[in-house]
Amino acid sequence: MILLAGKTDYKNKWQSENRERINLVVPKGYKETVRQHADMTGESVNGYIKKAIDERMERDTE
């Protein structure tokens, strides 16, 4: 079990050093709609949202 705890600590440390979180508040039911669309495209919800943001930022800079 110590090995697993060390692995978890390492992953948590890496996450805190290399990632940031954005909390998104949406109307009830919207999360499920996004999840369904992400599933249809074979993406995770996180990947789907990041792709949508990237595409919007690309359009905004054209």
N, CA, C, O and CB atoms as a CASP TS submission, in Angstrom:
PFRMAT TS
TARGET T0000
AUTHOR 0000-0000-0000
METHOD Language model
MODEL 1
PARENT N/A
ATOM      1  N   MET     1       0.808  -1.200   0.000  1.00  0.00           N
ATOM      2  CA  MET     1       0.000   0.000   0.000  1.00  0.00           C
ATOM      3  C   MET     1       0.853   1.266   0.000  1.00  0.00           C
ATOM      4  O   MET     1       0.429   2.290  -0.535  1.00  0.00           O
ATOM      5  CB  MET     1      -0.920  -0.003   1.193  1.00  0.00           C
ATOM      6  N   ILE     2       2.022   1.215   0.578  1.00  0.00           N
ATOM      7  CA  ILE     2       2.889   2.389   0.599  1.00  0.00           C
ATOM      8  C   ILE     2       3.261   2.790  -0.822  1.00  0.00           C
ATOM      9  O   ILE     2       3.336   3.978  -1.138  1.00  0.00           O
ATOM     10  CB  ILE     2       4.159   2.116   1.431  1.00  0.00           C
ATOM     11  N   LEU     3       3.493   1.804  -1.676  1.00  0.00           N
ATOM     12  CA  LEU     3       3.815   2.092  -3.070  1.00  0.00           C
ATOM     13  C   LEU     3       2.680   2.870  -3.734  1.00  0.00           C
ATOM     14  O   LEU     3       2.928   3.841  -4.449  1.00  0.00           O
ATOM     15  CB  LEU     3       4.091   0.788  -3.841  1.00  0.00           C
ATOM     16  N   LEU     4       1.440   2.450  -3.500  1.00  0.00           N
ATOM     17  CA  LEU     4       0.296   3.147  -4.088  1.00  0.00           C
ATOM     18  C   LEU     4       0.165   4.558  -3.535  1.00  0.00           C
ATOM     19  O   LEU     4      -0.132   5.489  -4.283  1.00  0.00           O
ATOM     20  CB  LEU     4      -0.991   2.366  -3.834  1.00  0.00           C
ATOM     21  N   ALA     5       0.381   4.727  -2.248  1.00  0.00           N
ATOM     22  CA  ALA     5       0.294   6.061  -1.657  1.00  0.00           C
ATOM     23  C   ALA     5       1.355   6.971  -2.268  1.00  0.00           C
ATOM     24  O   ALA     5       1.079   8.135  -2.555  1.00  0.00           O
ATOM     25  CB  ALA     5       0.460   5.992  -0.121  1.00  0.00           C
ATOM     26  N   GLY     6       2.556   6.455  -2.466  1.00  0.00           N
ATOM     27  CA  GLY     6       3.612   7.242  -3.088  1.00  0.00           C
ATOM     28  C   GLY     6       3.273   7.619  -4.512  1.00  0.00           C
ATOM     29  O   GLY     6       3.549   8.735  -4.950  1.00  0.00           O
ATOM     30  N   LYS     7       2.675   6.690  -5.232  1.00  0.00           N
ATOM     31  CA  LYS     7       2.277   6.956  -6.615  1.00  0.00           C
ATOM     32  C   LYS     7       1.204   8.051  -6.657  1.00  0.00           C
ATOM     33  O   LYS     7       1.251   8.947  -7.500  1.00  0.00           O
ATOM     34  CB  LYS     7       1.756   5.660  -7.291  1.00  0.00           C
ATOM     35  N   THR     8       0.254   7.964  -5.752  1.00  0.00           N
ATOM     36  CA  THR     8      -0.800   8.976  -5.677  1.00  0.00           C
ATOM     37  C   THR     8      -0.209  10.334  -5.331  1.00  0.00           C
ATOM     38  O   THR     8      -0.574  11.346  -5.929  1.00  0.00           O
ATOM     39  CB  THR     8      -1.863   8.579  -4.638  1.00  0.00           C
ATOM     40  N   ASP     9       0.701  10.357  -4.369  1.00  0.00           N
ATOM     41  CA  ASP     9       1.357  11.614  -4.002  1.00  0.00           C
ATOM     42  C   ASP     9       2.091  12.207  -5.194  1.00  0.00           C
ATOM     43  O   ASP     9       2.021  13.411  -5.440  1.00  0.00           O
ATOM     44  CB  ASP     9       2.333  11.395  -2.838  1.00  0.00           C
ATOM     45  N   TYR    10       2.800  11.351  -5.938  1.00  0.00           N
ATOM     46  CA  TYR    10       3.539  11.818  -7.118  1.00  0.00           C
ATOM     47  C   TYR    10       2.574  12.408  -8.145  1.00  0.00           C
ATOM     48  O   TYR    10       2.817  13.492  -8.675  1.00  0.00           O
ATOM     49  CB  TYR    10       4.355  10.659  -7.749  1.00  0.00           C
ATOM     50  N   LYS    11       1.477  11.696  -8.427  1.00  0.00           N
ATOM     51  CA  LYS    11       0.509  12.174  -9.418  1.00  0.00           C
ATOM     52  C   LYS    11      -0.123  13.492  -8.978  1.00  0.00           C
ATOM     53  O   LYS    11      -0.298  14.402  -9.789  1.00  0.00           O
ATOM     54  CB  LYS    11      -0.583  11.120  -9.650  1.00  0.00           C
ATOM     55  N   ASN    12      -0.465  13.594  -7.693  1.00  0.00           N
ATOM     56  CA  ASN    12      -1.053  14.836  -7.184  1.00  0.00           C
ATOM     57  C   ASN    12      -0.070  15.994  -7.283  1.00  0.00           C
ATOM     58  O   ASN    12      -0.452  17.104  -7.654  1.00  0.00           O
ATOM     59  CB  ASN    12      -1.503  14.657  -5.734  1.00  0.00           C
ATOM     60  N   LYS    13       1.185  15.743  -6.954  1.00  0.00           N
ATOM     61  CA  LYS    13       2.215  16.780  -7.035  1.00  0.00           C
ATOM     62  C   LYS    13       2.394  17.219  -8.486  1.00  0.00           C
ATOM     63  O   LYS    13       2.466  18.414  -8.770  1.00  0.00           O
ATOM     64  CB  LYS    13       3.559  16.269  -6.453  1.00  0.00           C
ATOM     65  N   TRP    14       2.467  16.248  -9.409  1.00  0.00           N
ATOM     66  CA  TRP    14       2.625  16.565 -10.827  1.00  0.00           C
ATOM     67  C   TRP    14       1.437  17.396 -11.313  1.00  0.00           C
ATOM     68  O   TRP    14       1.612  18.396 -12.010  1.00  0.00           O
ATOM     69  CB  TRP    14       2.760  15.268 -11.667  1.00  0.00           C
ATOM     70  N   GLN    15       0.228  16.974 -10.939  1.00  0.00           N
ATOM     71  CA  GLN    15      -0.974  17.714 -11.346  1.00  0.00           C
ATOM     72  C   GLN    15      -0.920  19.162 -10.857  1.00  0.00           C
ATOM     73  O   GLN    15      -1.216  20.089 -11.611  1.00  0.00           O
ATOM     74  CB  GLN    15      -2.241  17.021 -10.804  1.00  0.00           C
ATOM     75  N   SER    16      -0.541  19.351  -9.591  1.00  0.00           N
ATOM     76  CA  SER    16      -0.529  20.708  -9.039  1.00  0.00           C
ATOM     77  C   SER    16       0.543  21.582  -9.679  1.00  0.00           C
ATOM     78  O   SER    16       0.396  22.803  -9.734  1.00  0.00           O
ATOM     79  CB  SER    16      -0.314  20.656  -7.537  1.00  0.00           C
ATOM     80  N   GLU    17       1.619  20.967 -10.162  1.00  0.00           N
ATOM     81  CA  GLU    17       2.696  21.728 -10.792  1.00  0.00           C
ATOM     82  C   GLU    17       2.456  21.987 -12.279  1.00  0.00           C
ATOM     83  O   GLU    17       3.033  22.919 -12.840  1.00  0.00           O
ATOM     84  CB  GLU    17       4.003  20.999 -10.615  1.00  0.00           C
ATOM     85  N   ASN    18       1.614  21.177 -12.926  1.00  0.00           N
ATOM     86  CA  ASN    18       1.490  21.238 -14.379  1.00  0.00           C
ATOM     87  C   ASN    18       0.086  21.506 -14.905  1.00  0.00           C
ATOM     88  O   ASN    18      -0.095  21.684 -16.109  1.00  0.00           O
ATOM     89  CB  ASN    18       1.972  19.977 -14.951  1.00  0.00           C
ATOM     90  N   ARG    19      -0.892  21.536 -14.041  1.00  0.00           N
ATOM     91  CA  ARG    19      -2.271  21.722 -14.495  1.00  0.00           C
ATOM     92  C   ARG    19      -2.968  22.784 -13.662  1.00  0.00           C
ATOM     93  O   ARG    19      -2.585  23.053 -12.523  1.00  0.00           O
ATOM     94  CB  ARG    19      -3.049  20.399 -14.426  1.00  0.00           C
ATOM     95  N   GLU    20      -3.996  23.382 -14.249  1.00  0.00           N
ATOM     96  CA  GLU    20      -4.860  24.318 -13.537  1.00  0.00           C
ATOM     97  C   GLU    20      -6.295  23.870 -13.748  1.00  0.00           C
ATOM     98  O   GLU    20      -6.606  23.182 -14.721  1.00  0.00           O
ATOM     99  CB  GLU    20      -4.646  25.794 -14.027  1.00  0.00           C
ATOM    100  N   ARG    21      -7.148  24.257 -12.848  1.00  0.00           N
ATOM    101  CA  ARG    21      -8.561  23.906 -12.951  1.00  0.00           C
ATOM    102  C   ARG    21      -9.379  25.148 -13.275  1.00  0.00           C
ATOM    103  O   ARG    21      -9.072  26.254 -12.828  1.00  0.00           O
ATOM    104  CB  ARG    21      -9.062  23.251 -11.646  1.00  0.00           C
ATOM    105  N   ILE    22     -10.424  24.937 -14.060  1.00  0.00           N
ATOM    106  CA  ILE    22     -11.419  25.968 -14.333  1.00  0.00           C
ATOM    107  C   ILE    22     -12.760  25.368 -13.926  1.00  0.00           C
ATOM    108  O   ILE    22     -13.164  24.333 -14.456  1.00  0.00           O
ATOM    109  CB  ILE    22     -11.409  26.428 -15.862  1.00  0.00           C
ATOM    110  N   ASN    23     -13.444  26.004 -12.999  1.00  0.00           N
ATOM    111  CA  ASN    23     -14.770  25.531 -12.598  1.00  0.00           C
ATOM    112  C   ASN    23     -15.805  26.178 -13.508  1.00  0.00           C
ATOM    113  O   ASN    23     -15.787  27.390 -13.718  1.00  0.00           O
ATOM    114  CB  ASN    23     -15.064  25.858 -11.094  1.00  0.00           C
ATOM    115  N   LEU    24     -16.689  25.379 -14.035  1.00  0.00           N
ATOM    116  CA  LEU    24     -17.694  25.843 -14.981  1.00  0.00           C
ATOM    117  C   LEU    24     -19.074  25.557 -14.404  1.00  0.00           C
ATOM    118  O   LEU    24     -19.378  24.415 -14.059  1.00  0.00           O
ATOM    119  CB  LEU    24     -17.518  25.163 -16.370  1.00  0.00           C
ATOM    120  N   VAL    25     -19.899  26.572 -14.297  1.00  0.00           N
ATOM    121  CA  VAL    25     -21.247  26.414 -13.771  1.00  0.00           C
ATOM    122  C   VAL    25     -22.219  26.513 -14.943  1.00  0.00           C
ATOM    123  O   VAL    25     -22.188  27.479 -15.706  1.00  0.00           O
ATOM    124  CB  VAL    25     -21.566  27.489 -12.670  1.00  0.00           C
ATOM    125  N   VAL    26     -23.081  25.506 -15.081  1.00  0.00           N
ATOM    126  CA  VAL    26     -24.036  25.450 -16.189  1.00  0.00           C
ATOM    127  C   VAL    26     -25.427  25.133 -15.638  1.00  0.00           C
ATOM    128  O   VAL    26     -25.554  24.620 -14.527  1.00  0.00           O
ATOM    129  CB  VAL    26     -23.605  24.385 -17.246  1.00  0.00           C
ATOM    130  N   PRO    27     -26.467  25.440 -16.414  1.00  0.00           N
ATOM    131  CA  PRO    27     -27.823  25.111 -15.971  1.00  0.00           C
ATOM    132  C   PRO    27     -28.001  23.595 -15.819  1.00  0.00           C
ATOM    133  O   PRO    27     -27.334  22.809 -16.493  1.00  0.00           O
ATOM    134  CB  PRO    27     -28.860  25.670 -16.964  1.00  0.00           C
ATOM    135  N   LYS    28     -28.903  23.204 -14.933  1.00  0.00           N
ATOM    136  CA  LYS    28     -29.201  21.785 -14.742  1.00  0.00           C
ATOM    137  C   LYS    28     -29.554  21.145 -16.078  1.00  0.00           C
ATOM    138  O   LYS    28     -30.302  21.714 -16.873  1.00  0.00           O
ATOM    139  CB  LYS    28     -30.357  21.596 -13.730  1.00  0.00           C
ATOM    140  N   GLY    29     -29.013  19.973 -16.312  1.00  0.00           N
ATOM    141  CA  GLY    29     -29.279  19.238 -17.539  1.00  0.00           C
ATOM    142  C   GLY    29     -28.263  19.503 -18.640  1.00  0.00           C
ATOM    143  O   GLY    29     -28.092  18.673 -19.533  1.00  0.00           O
ATOM    144  N   TYR    30     -27.592  20.639 -18.591  1.00  0.00           N
ATOM    145  CA  TYR    30     -26.629  21.000 -19.639  1.00  0.00           C
ATOM    146  C   TYR    30     -25.410  20.099 -19.604  1.00  0.00           C
ATOM    147  O   TYR    30     -24.867  19.742 -20.649  1.00  0.00           O
ATOM    148  CB  TYR    30     -26.200  22.456 -19.493  1.00  0.00           C
ATOM    149  N   LYS    31     -24.980  19.734 -18.415  1.00  0.00           N
ATOM    150  CA  LYS    31     -23.823  18.847 -18.268  1.00  0.00           C
ATOM    151  C   LYS    31     -24.074  17.527 -18.999  1.00  0.00           C
ATOM    152  O   LYS    31     -23.187  17.017 -19.684  1.00  0.00           O
ATOM    153  CB  LYS    31     -23.520  18.585 -16.770  1.00  0.00           C
ATOM    154  N   GLU    32     -25.257  16.984 -18.857  1.00  0.00           N
ATOM    155  CA  GLU    32     -25.593  15.726 -19.520  1.00  0.00           C
ATOM    156  C   GLU    32     -25.625  15.905 -21.036  1.00  0.00           C
ATOM    157  O   GLU    32     -25.196  15.016 -21.771  1.00  0.00           O
ATOM    158  CB  GLU    32     -26.946  15.200 -19.019  1.00  0.00           C
ATOM    159  N   THR    33     -26.126  17.036 -21.506  1.00  0.00           N
ATOM    160  CA  THR    33     -26.137  17.318 -22.941  1.00  0.00           C
ATOM    161  C   THR    33     -24.718  17.365 -23.491  1.00  0.00           C
ATOM    162  O   THR    33     -24.439  16.803 -24.550  1.00  0.00           O
ATOM    163  CB  THR    33     -26.859  18.643 -23.225  1.00  0.00           C
ATOM    164  N   VAL    34     -23.829  18.029 -22.776  1.00  0.00           N
ATOM    165  CA  VAL    34     -22.425  18.104 -23.194  1.00  0.00           C
ATOM    166  C   VAL    34     -21.811  16.707 -23.188  1.00  0.00           C
ATOM    167  O   VAL    34     -21.092  16.342 -24.119  1.00  0.00           O
ATOM    168  CB  VAL    34     -21.620  19.056 -22.266  1.00  0.00           C
ATOM    169  N   ARG    35     -22.092  15.918 -22.139  1.00  0.00           N
ATOM    170  CA  ARG    35     -21.547  14.563 -22.052  1.00  0.00           C
ATOM    171  C   ARG    35     -22.005  13.708 -23.235  1.00  0.00           C
ATOM    172  O   ARG    35     -21.212  12.954 -23.799  1.00  0.00           O
ATOM    173  CB  ARG    35     -21.968  13.903 -20.729  1.00  0.00           C
ATOM    174  N   GLN    36     -23.267  13.822 -23.608  1.00  0.00           N
ATOM    175  CA  GLN    36     -23.792  13.057 -24.740  1.00  0.00           C
ATOM    176  C   GLN    36     -23.102  13.453 -26.040  1.00  0.00           C
ATOM    177  O   GLN    36     -22.752  12.588 -26.842  1.00  0.00           O
ATOM    178  CB  GLN    36     -25.304  13.260 -24.866  1.00  0.00           C
ATOM    179  N   HIS    37     -22.906  14.734 -26.253  1.00  0.00           N
ATOM    180  CA  HIS    37     -22.223  15.193 -27.468  1.00  0.00           C
ATOM    181  C   HIS    37     -20.768  14.740 -27.478  1.00  0.00           C
ATOM    182  O   HIS    37     -20.244  14.346 -28.520  1.00  0.00           O
ATOM    183  CB  HIS    37     -22.298  16.725 -27.584  1.00  0.00           C
ATOM    184  N   ALA    38     -20.123  14.796 -26.329  1.00  0.00           N
ATOM    185  CA  ALA    38     -18.739  14.317 -26.236  1.00  0.00           C
ATOM    186  C   ALA    38     -18.680  12.827 -26.559  1.00  0.00           C
ATOM    187  O   ALA    38     -17.785  12.383 -27.278  1.00  0.00           O
ATOM    188  CB  ALA    38     -18.155  14.587 -24.822  1.00  0.00           C
ATOM    189  N   ASP    39     -19.624  12.058 -26.036  1.00  0.00           N
ATOM    190  CA  ASP    39     -19.673  10.620 -26.327  1.00  0.00           C
ATOM    191  C   ASP    39     -19.860  10.367 -27.822  1.00  0.00           C
ATOM    192  O   ASP    39     -19.235   9.470 -28.388  1.00  0.00           O
ATOM    193  CB  ASP    39     -20.810   9.952 -25.535  1.00  0.00           C
ATOM    194  N   MET    40     -20.724  11.165 -28.461  1.00  0.00           N
ATOM    195  CA  MET    40     -20.981  10.987 -29.895  1.00  0.00           C
ATOM    196  C   MET    40     -19.725  11.213 -30.724  1.00  0.00           C
ATOM    197  O   MET    40     -19.563  10.611 -31.785  1.00  0.00           O
ATOM    198  CB  MET    40     -22.082  11.937 -30.359  1.00  0.00           C
ATOM    199  N   THR    41     -18.840  12.074 -30.247  1.00  0.00           N
ATOM    200  CA  THR    41     -17.615  12.366 -30.991  1.00  0.00           C
ATOM    201  C   THR    41     -16.435  11.543 -30.497  1.00  0.00           C
ATOM    202  O   THR    41     -15.318  11.681 -30.996  1.00  0.00           O
ATOM    203  CB  THR    41     -17.286  13.840 -30.892  1.00  0.00           C
ATOM    204  N   GLY    42     -16.691  10.681 -29.507  1.00  0.00           N
ATOM    205  CA  GLY    42     -15.627   9.826 -28.993  1.00  0.00           C
ATOM    206  C   GLY    42     -14.623  10.558 -28.118  1.00  0.00           C
ATOM    207  O   GLY    42     -13.477  10.128 -27.988  1.00  0.00           O
ATOM    208  N   GLU    43     -15.049  11.660 -27.520  1.00  0.00           N
ATOM    209  CA  GLU    43     -14.154  12.465 -26.690  1.00  0.00           C
ATOM    210  C   GLU    43     -14.613  12.429 -25.238  1.00  0.00           C
ATOM    211  O   GLU    43     -15.762  12.102 -24.940  1.00  0.00           O
ATOM    212  CB  GLU    43     -14.097  13.920 -27.199  1.00  0.00           C
ATOM    213  N   SER    44     -13.695  12.770 -24.343  1.00  0.00           N
ATOM    214  CA  SER    44     -14.074  12.989 -22.952  1.00  0.00           C
ATOM    215  C   SER    44     -14.754  14.353 -22.864  1.00  0.00           C
ATOM    216  O   SER    44     -14.608  15.182 -23.762  1.00  0.00           O
ATOM    217  CB  SER    44     -12.827  12.909 -21.994  1.00  0.00           C
ATOM    218  N   VAL    45     -15.486  14.578 -21.798  1.00  0.00           N
ATOM    219  CA  VAL    45     -16.110  15.889 -21.600  1.00  0.00           C
ATOM    220  C   VAL    45     -15.028  16.960 -21.534  1.00  0.00           C
ATOM    221  O   VAL    45     -15.170  18.028 -22.130  1.00  0.00           O
ATOM    222  CB  VAL    45     -16.976  15.906 -20.307  1.00  0.00           C
ATOM    223  N   ASN    46     -13.955  16.680 -20.817  1.00  0.00           N
ATOM    224  CA  ASN    46     -12.858  17.636 -20.703  1.00  0.00           C
ATOM    225  C   ASN    46     -12.266  17.946 -22.079  1.00  0.00           C
ATOM    226  O   ASN    46     -12.058  19.111 -22.419  1.00  0.00           O
ATOM    227  CB  ASN    46     -11.768  17.094 -19.762  1.00  0.00           C
ATOM    228  N   GLY    47     -11.999  16.920 -22.859  1.00  0.00           N
ATOM    229  CA  GLY    47     -11.441  17.115 -24.193  1.00  0.00           C
ATOM    230  C   GLY    47     -12.392  17.876 -25.104  1.00  0.00           C
ATOM    231  O   GLY    47     -11.968  18.729 -25.884  1.00  0.00           O
ATOM    232  N   TYR    48     -13.679  17.562 -25.001  1.00  0.00           N
ATOM    233  CA  TYR    48     -14.693  18.223 -25.813  1.00  0.00           C
ATOM    234  C   TYR    48     -14.739  19.722 -25.503  1.00  0.00           C
ATOM    235  O   TYR    48     -14.776  20.549 -26.414  1.00  0.00           O
ATOM    236  CB  TYR    48     -16.073  17.582 -25.574  1.00  0.00           C
ATOM    237  N   ILE    49     -14.737  20.062 -24.218  1.00  0.00           N
ATOM    238  CA  ILE    49     -14.788  21.464 -23.811  1.00  0.00           C
ATOM    239  C   ILE    49     -13.509  22.188 -24.212  1.00  0.00           C
ATOM    240  O   ILE    49     -13.565  23.318 -24.698  1.00  0.00           O
ATOM    241  CB  ILE    49     -15.010  21.578 -22.298  1.00  0.00           C
ATOM    242  N   LYS    50     -12.357  21.550 -24.012  1.00  0.00           N
ATOM    243  CA  LYS    50     -11.092  22.190 -24.398  1.00  0.00           C
ATOM    244  C   LYS    50     -11.053  22.445 -25.901  1.00  0.00           C
ATOM    245  O   LYS    50     -10.582  23.495 -26.338  1.00  0.00           O
ATOM    246  CB  LYS    50      -9.891  21.317 -23.979  1.00  0.00           C
ATOM    247  N   LYS    51     -11.543  21.494 -26.695  1.00  0.00           N
ATOM    248  CA  LYS    51     -11.563  21.668 -28.147  1.00  0.00           C
ATOM    249  C   LYS    51     -12.476  22.836 -28.529  1.00  0.00           C
ATOM    250  O   LYS    51     -12.136  23.634 -29.403  1.00  0.00           O
ATOM    251  CB  LYS    51     -12.032  20.366 -28.844  1.00  0.00           C
ATOM    252  N   ALA    52     -13.626  22.934 -27.878  1.00  0.00           N
ATOM    253  CA  ALA    52     -14.555  24.034 -28.156  1.00  0.00           C
ATOM    254  C   ALA    52     -13.909  25.379 -27.828  1.00  0.00           C
ATOM    255  O   ALA    52     -14.055  26.341 -28.582  1.00  0.00           O
ATOM    256  CB  ALA    52     -15.860  23.859 -27.350  1.00  0.00           C
ATOM    257  N   ILE    53     -13.201  25.445 -26.711  1.00  0.00           N
ATOM    258  CA  ILE    53     -12.517  26.684 -26.329  1.00  0.00           C
ATOM    259  C   ILE    53     -11.427  27.018 -27.340  1.00  0.00           C
ATOM    260  O   ILE    53     -11.315  28.162 -27.778  1.00  0.00           O
ATOM    261  CB  ILE    53     -11.912  26.562 -24.911  1.00  0.00           C
ATOM    262  N   ASP    54     -10.622  26.019 -27.714  1.00  0.00           N
ATOM    263  CA  ASP    54      -9.550  26.245 -28.689  1.00  0.00           C
ATOM    264  C   ASP    54     -10.101  26.758 -30.014  1.00  0.00           C
ATOM    265  O   ASP    54      -9.553  27.689 -30.604  1.00  0.00           O
ATOM    266  CB  ASP    54      -8.759  24.955 -28.919  1.00  0.00           C
ATOM    267  N   GLU    55     -11.201  26.137 -30.483  1.00  0.00           N
ATOM    268  CA  GLU    55     -11.795  26.558 -31.754  1.00  0.00           C
ATOM    269  C   GLU    55     -12.317  27.989 -31.665  1.00  0.00           C
ATOM    270  O   GLU    55     -12.165  28.758 -32.614  1.00  0.00           O
ATOM    271  CB  GLU    55     -12.931  25.607 -32.157  1.00  0.00           C
ATOM    272  N   ARG    56     -12.921  28.352 -30.555  1.00  0.00           N
ATOM    273  CA  ARG    56     -13.434  29.720 -30.377  1.00  0.00           C
ATOM    274  C   ARG    56     -12.289  30.724 -30.339  1.00  0.00           C
ATOM    275  O   ARG    56     -12.369  31.782 -30.964  1.00  0.00           O
ATOM    276  CB  ARG    56     -14.271  29.825 -29.083  1.00  0.00           C
ATOM    277  N   MET    57     -11.231  30.400 -29.614  1.00  0.00           N
ATOM    278  CA  MET    57     -10.092  31.324 -29.542  1.00  0.00           C
ATOM    279  C   MET    57      -9.448  31.484 -30.912  1.00  0.00           C
ATOM    280  O   MET    57      -9.003  32.578 -31.262  1.00  0.00           O
ATOM    281  CB  MET    57      -9.048  30.826 -28.520  1.00  0.00           C
ATOM    282  N   GLU    58      -9.392  30.413 -31.688  1.00  0.00           N
ATOM    283  CA  GLU    58      -8.838  30.478 -33.048  1.00  0.00           C
ATOM    284  C   GLU    58      -9.685  31.419 -33.911  1.00  0.00           C
ATOM    285  O   GLU    58      -9.143  32.264 -34.622  1.00  0.00           O
ATOM    286  CB  GLU    58      -8.778  29.056 -33.689  1.00  0.00           C
ATOM    287  N   ARG    59     -11.011  31.273 -33.849  1.00  0.00           N
ATOM    288  CA  ARG    59     -11.907  32.147 -34.623  1.00  0.00           C
ATOM    289  C   ARG    59     -11.776  33.597 -34.182  1.00  0.00           C
ATOM    290  O   ARG    59     -11.810  34.505 -35.013  1.00  0.00           O
ATOM    291  CB  ARG    59     -13.365  31.689 -34.476  1.00  0.00           C
ATOM    292  N   ASP    60     -11.627  33.818 -32.891  1.00  0.00           N
ATOM    293  CA  ASP    60     -11.544  35.183 -32.370  1.00  0.00           C
ATOM    294  C   ASP    60     -10.272  35.904 -32.802  1.00  0.00           C
ATOM    295  O   ASP    60     -10.229  37.134 -32.804  1.00  0.00           O
ATOM    296  CB  ASP    60     -11.621  35.162 -30.864  1.00  0.00           C
ATOM    297  N   THR    61      -9.243  35.156 -33.166  1.00  0.00           N
ATOM    298  CA  THR    61      -7.977  35.785 -33.556  1.00  0.00           C
ATOM    299  C   THR    61      -7.826  35.902 -35.068  1.00  0.00           C
ATOM    300  O   THR    61      -6.799  36.383 -35.546  1.00  0.00           O
ATOM    301  CB  THR    61      -6.812  34.999 -32.990  1.00  0.00           C
ATOM    302  N   GLU    62      -8.819  35.476 -35.823  1.00  0.00           N
ATOM    303  CA  GLU    62      -8.741  35.570 -37.293  1.00  0.00           C
ATOM    304  C   GLU    62      -9.090  36.956 -37.760  1.00  0.00           C
ATOM    305  O   GLU    62      -9.078  37.223 -38.961  1.00  0.00           O
ATOM    306  CB  GLU    62      -9.669  34.555 -37.958  1.00  0.00           C
TER
END
